[in-house]
Amino acid sequence: MRPLAITGVGQVSPLGLGVEALREAFADPEAAAKRAFEGEPEVLTREKFPEAHSAEVWGFDPNAHLGDKGHRNFDRLTKYLIVAAKLALEDAGVKKDGKFLGALTPEQVGICSSTAYGSLDSITELNLVAELEDPRYINPARFPNTVINAAAGYVSIWEDLRAPNATIVDGNCGALDAVLSCETHLAHRRADAFLVGGGDVITEVLYLALRRLGAIAGGSAKSAPGARDSQGLHLGEGAAYLLVEREAEAKARGARVRARLRGYGTAFDPPKRQARLLHASSSAVARAVRGALSDAGIEAKDVDVVCSAASGLRPFDGAELSGLAEVFDGTAIAAPKALWGESFSGAAALGMASAVTWIEGATPGPVVVGEAPSKVETVVVTSVGYYGNVSAVVLSS
Amino acid sequence: MGRVFITGMGVVSSLGFGRKPYWEALVEGRSGISEVSLFDTSNLPRNLGGEVKGFVATDFMSEQEARRMGRCSAFSVAAARMAAEDAGLTEKDLAGERTAVVVGTTMGEANVLGELQQAWIHEGTEAVRPAKLPRYGTTLLPIHVARAFGASGMVQTLPAACAAGNYAIGFAADQIRSGRADVAITGAVEIIEKLEYAGFVRLGAMSPDLCQPFDQNRKGLILGEGSTMLILESEERVVRRGATPLAEVGGYGLACDAHHITRPHPEGEGSISAMRQAIQSSGLTPDDVDHINAHGTGTAANDAIEAKVIREIFGDRELPVTSIKSMIGHCMGASSAMESVACVMTLQTGIIPPTINYETPDPDCPVHVVANEKREAKVDVVLNNALAFGGYDAVVCFANPGRLPEGTGEAAEGEAS
């Protein structure tokens, strides 16, 4: 793909808000990981789920960012996405204090946003009313939140972004697949800039489902993304957007190019057994990464570090590391979900935001294979879906 | 690079399975609306829907396949298999990395989630069967289709509410033009689900009896369900295998209202932009458009704004406009994919299917509705409108093969990947 300029980064995560919070976390990943899981959870409360370890966006006050009006019926994901969008647009110098600064107009900026389970919380809320009371009592003002693209729709309304708005739902791979969406629409000049990324939030039903599937490391069980003795994942949440533009035009408007999107690859590999659905595929990992490298016109040796999708879920981590080993020879592999937990589309979007900070000088981490490079120019970010789908993106300086 | 053609179409609808019976019913003006039997509507003030009746998953797949998926995925696999057969393609022809699968939806496997949540709510966590949990993922829609053919490249789900079909078809065509795929299985799928149905009732959007797009006395939409999958192929592939294309996919337009989550922009700004882009990116002018298959939901707000948008772009021209939602209901994410079949068949046959239940012209909807009876017309270029929830606007242009200029729908010069 033709390189695209990343001119802004906005993120909302258990590490804090904004790109600076990410940078600080990578300065001391151990302390950041500890902090991320240390707060008093509001969703998976200690009283109800004493065994749970979760990384919420601690102390998030929507009023501080959105004012105190107009967002009463937004769900948590919508609020996170709006704040991530606001931060990315400000970081890129497109907007300030809610106003467009003039270099780009509302008609020029679009959204390519992903979520894996974004509407689950609202669907559950309304299903509880419908099942325990009466379907006639469901709140019509909350009903729109049950539609998957509602959150990105609200972002467009709140931030007044009138260029194309696309939502992508590919499980864990959505945020990286949003890069393809952005690249496609920029190439066709359907917009001049896109917010690219996505998010997911912790919900009680999602936790219960993953616990029922044996995916959660509860109580004293160990969750260590990328480690052979990990016993499961810890849930996290968050949202991140990159502001992405065609490079020549970004430069022409005087934007600071923080990093570049260089390549995208994706692959799907079904399980051998017909009856199976969940599938960890090392061959899909290798194909997706090779595809991204080829799309970027680079070789594996040009990559300084891989920002992996390792979450602590052993079969998937194992397949990913094995697939990466087919492509790379000793290249450092980081597993940053140790810092924010498994947040699906949010995690992959945070991965891309992290890659930008690494390219700008932060130290990649935590590194689970090889050693962190002293200088980072090129990063491969991966996402591994639960059904055999894998996507990968190349970012470079 | 080059042209992208539709070579096969598969349909699961309230009017039958496969493009032939579906098209025959549309041309006859038959209604697929009936009382909803999928769940109990006795405590709701509405009970109609464009329900798919008599669908047996194992007519289209093995028992083993059917067991691993919900109704929504089963619709899409069935539609995809019919589309492949229609295109004269075997599973082997669609296997491999060069086949993209791009599927649109609004709610995906909503009934799988509904059943899981019912068990959880009424009987507790232990009643939820772990084996059923993985069947919920929305991303499974393209994955089940990919597995049916051994496709191993791109699998993407685009949930763009009621514009999802157009989003998917347009995006899949883009991927063929940019060289990321040679062939695509693309379309959309939706099922009628209890919570969604109740939600639309609570929004006051549902008609108690008829869906009457553009009629002065229209009372709202009626939910429908179904799936359409298309086979899109690059020109080079079509020529190589000697296939006969059904239609060409032209350019498409996307825009966002950024106005209100459920209501259209009062001036139709996003819709105007999307329609203009679809025309321009197809290398055409408004005068070249022969017919519009409208979004036409039958709600007061949508139809008035859509009519205003059409007038804004096409002026007083007698441009025939129809909405097949009058017959199949509003199939949400699937609707624009279902309508794409009508567009292509109109191009093929020169017959425009009617908007049934059209009784009283509305001065607020000054468009030339193909009222109640099919119309014969020379149609070479058609626009398919989708104006969706969340302010998502998507319009796709379809044309008879060879009718569009070279370079249609291609990326801007110097910016292609």
Chai-1 contact restraints between the chains, C-beta under 6 A:
chainA,res_idxA,chainB,res_idxB,connection_type,confidence,min_distance_angstrom,max_distance_angstrom,comment,restraint_id
A,M1,B,S417,contact,1.0,0.0,6.0,A-B,restraint_1
A,R2,B,S417,contact,1.0,0.0,6.0,A-B,restraint_2
A,L126,B,L195,contact,1.0,0.0,6.0,A-B,restraint_3
A,N127,B,Q117,contact,1.0,0.0,6.0,A-B,restraint_4
A,N127,B,L195,contact,1.0,0.0,6.0,A-B,restraint_5
A,A130,B,L195,contact,1.0,0.0,6.0,A-B,restraint_6
A,A130,B,A198,contact,1.0,0.0,6.0,A-B,restraint_7
A,E131,B,I121,contact,1.0,0.0,6.0,A-B,restraint_8
A,P135,B,A198,contact,1.0,0.0,6.0,A-B,restraint_9
A,I138,B,A198,contact,1.0,0.0,6.0,A-B,restraint_10
A,I138,B,R202,contact,1.0,0.0,6.0,A-B,restraint_11
A,P140,B,R202,contact,1.0,0.0,6.0,A-B,restraint_12
A,P140,B,L203,contact,1.0,0.0,6.0,A-B,restraint_13
A,F143,B,G199,contact,1.0,0.0,6.0,A-B,restraint_14
A,P144,B,I261,contact,1.0,0.0,6.0,A-B,restraint_15
A,P144,B,T262,contact,1.0,0.0,6.0,A-B,restraint_16
A,V147,B,A161,contact,1.0,0.0,6.0,A-B,restraint_17
A,V147,B,F389,contact,1.0,0.0,6.0,A-B,restraint_18
A,I148,B,P159,contact,1.0,0.0,6.0,A-B,restraint_19
A,N149,B,P159,contact,1.0,0.0,6.0,A-B,restraint_20
A,N149,B,A160,contact,1.0,0.0,6.0,A-B,restraint_21
A,N149,B,A161,contact,1.0,0.0,6.0,A-B,restraint_22
A,N149,B,G390,contact,1.0,0.0,6.0,A-B,restraint_23
A,G153,B,I261,contact,1.0,0.0,6.0,A-B,restraint_24
A,G153,B,G390,contact,1.0,0.0,6.0,A-B,restraint_25
A,G153,B,G391,contact,1.0,0.0,6.0,A-B,restraint_26
A,S156,B,C256,contact,1.0,0.0,6.0,A-B,restraint_27
A,S156,B,A258,contact,1.0,0.0,6.0,A-B,restraint_28
A,I157,B,A258,contact,1.0,0.0,6.0,A-B,restraint_29
A,D160,B,A258,contact,1.0,0.0,6.0,A-B,restraint_30
A,L161,B,A258,contact,1.0,0.0,6.0,A-B,restraint_31
A,R162,B,C256,contact,1.0,0.0,6.0,A-B,restraint_32
A,R162,B,A258,contact,1.0,0.0,6.0,A-B,restraint_33
A,P164,B,L254,contact,1.0,0.0,6.0,A-B,restraint_34
A,N165,B,C256,contact,1.0,0.0,6.0,A-B,restraint_35
A,N165,B,Y392,contact,1.0,0.0,6.0,A-B,restraint_36
A,T167,B,P159,contact,1.0,0.0,6.0,A-B,restraint_37
A,V169,B,T138,contact,1.0,0.0,6.0,A-B,restraint_38
A,V169,B,T139,contact,1.0,0.0,6.0,A-B,restraint_39
A,V169,B,T157,contact,1.0,0.0,6.0,A-B,restraint_40
A,V169,B,P159,contact,1.0,0.0,6.0,A-B,restraint_41
A,D170,B,T139,contact,1.0,0.0,6.0,A-B,restraint_42
A,D170,B,T157,contact,1.0,0.0,6.0,A-B,restraint_43
A,G171,B,G137,contact,1.0,0.0,6.0,A-B,restraint_44
A,G171,B,T139,contact,1.0,0.0,6.0,A-B,restraint_45
A,D177,B,Q156,contact,1.0,0.0,6.0,A-B,restraint_46
A,T184,B,D174,contact,1.0,0.0,6.0,A-B,restraint_47
A,A187,B,A411,contact,1.0,0.0,6.0,A-B,restraint_48
A,A187,B,E415,contact,1.0,0.0,6.0,A-B,restraint_49
A,A187,B,A416,contact,1.0,0.0,6.0,A-B,restraint_50
A,A187,B,S417,contact,1.0,0.0,6.0,A-B,restraint_51
A,H188,B,A411,contact,1.0,0.0,6.0,A-B,restraint_52
A,R189,B,A412,contact,1.0,0.0,6.0,A-B,restraint_53
A,R190,B,L254,contact,1.0,0.0,6.0,A-B,restraint_54
A,L208,B,T125,contact,1.0,0.0,6.0,A-B,restraint_55
A,A209,B,L133,contact,1.0,0.0,6.0,A-B,restraint_56
A,R212,B,V128,contact,1.0,0.0,6.0,A-B,restraint_57
A,R212,B,P130,contact,1.0,0.0,6.0,A-B,restraint_58
A,L213,B,P130,contact,1.0,0.0,6.0,A-B,restraint_59
A,L213,B,L133,contact,1.0,0.0,6.0,A-B,restraint_60
A,T266,B,M154,contact,1.0,0.0,6.0,A-B,restraint_61
A,F268,B,A146,contact,1.0,0.0,6.0,A-B,restraint_62
A,F268,B,S152,contact,1.0,0.0,6.0,A-B,restraint_63
A,F268,B,V155,contact,1.0,0.0,6.0,A-B,restraint_64
A,P270,B,R147,contact,1.0,0.0,6.0,A-B,restraint_65
A,Q274,B,Q64,contact,1.0,0.0,6.0,A-B,restraint_66
A,A275,B,Q64,contact,1.0,0.0,6.0,A-B,restraint_67
A,L277,B,R68,contact,1.0,0.0,6.0,A-B,restraint_68
A,L277,B,P134,contact,1.0,0.0,6.0,A-B,restraint_69
A,L278,B,P134,contact,1.0,0.0,6.0,A-B,restraint_70
A,Y387,B,I143,contact,1.0,0.0,6.0,A-B,restraint_71
A,N389,B,V155,contact,1.0,0.0,6.0,A-B,restraint_72
